[in-house]
Amino acid sequence: MPPFIRKALDVGDKLALLASDSRYDLACSCGTREDEHRRRGSDDRWIYPAALPDGRTTYLFKTLLSNACVNDCKYCPLRGGADARRCSLKPEELADIFLSYFKVGKVGGLFLSSAVEGSPDATMEKLNRAALLLRRQQFRGYIHLKIIPGASDEAIRQSVALASAVSLNIETPGAHNFKHMCATKDYARDIVRPINLISRLTAKGSRFARVKQTTQFVVGASSETDREIIDACATLYKKLSLQRIYFSAYQRGAGAESLPGERSNEDNAAMLMREHRLYQVDWLLRKYGFEASEIPVGADGRLSLALDPKEAWARAHPEFFPVNVNCDDRSRLLRVPGLGQTFISRILAFRRNRSRISSLADVARPTKLLRRAEGYVTF
Ligand code: SF4
């Protein structure tokens, strides 16, 4: 066959391509790296473990419906005009394949996303139809639907009615950062408006309160600072009640264009470390009682790459320490670098049993992390 004639793709080929392209989307609690937690097996490339909103773990069937996109997000290897092989699945094809996996117990749920094929609402119609077909076949399990930027209110309402969780990627904090990344989407109209609408539709006490909303930032693709991202996260959690926020380090050489906000001295490894630090901050905001304003950043608005943010806070607040392991409450213990939620629960259980703790080794085998705590506690 001449090299310029490509073989027509069958459904299996399309699924392999679309599932592989879905790896850039993290907003579903799935692993992302090639080797990360995926099930082994010749046809299991599209199966990912994921945490459900109720804390259980399941295996998700994760794919795009299409990788043909009309948008021009400069950080995205699938943007219109980029050299990528394009294809689409029909909703009926997706529903059939998914059910064949579900019926033999290979997967427990679906994460379904898509590039913008034609228009936002045309794409939403396909996503919603796939979900509707599954619901009509009595599939009552977990469905996570991607909301396409610029989708109409009605299309979003239909997704929320069908899904267990939905996500629209916010990408960056603020229109001033967004304009460097994409010319075909409007930040206020296509990103902020739908996120606000989903938040209202799924608010506590509403008909769809069971539906969770998540989102994702691309880190390092514009000139955004960590301070801006952290403040945006606090707003998304507190005012809009998002369930989780994910971060994806922009990686040069992954098919993306050169971007105006790029820092020339920052390599891909540094971007990944920045992503890691933002995940640590996310934990501090959600689980450790930190306010966004307490997270220390440098004069340039950036987190330290060398120091984890909890330790950076502790070093800046010597007046707070030492924390007494035998007397202080959970909220104070949570501020100690190296002490995690599980270890603190063990400390409190020890205390309830009237056991006096004379060293952290009384509670658990010493680890590198625990040794970090020793300089901040007393007994
Ligand atoms: S909308 Fe943007 S991020 Fe999504 S597939 Fe298209 S180009 Fe990529």
Residues whose N, C-alpha, C, O or C-beta is under 5 A from the ligand:
A	BS01	SF4	C69 N71 D72 C73 C76 L78 R79 G80 A115 V116
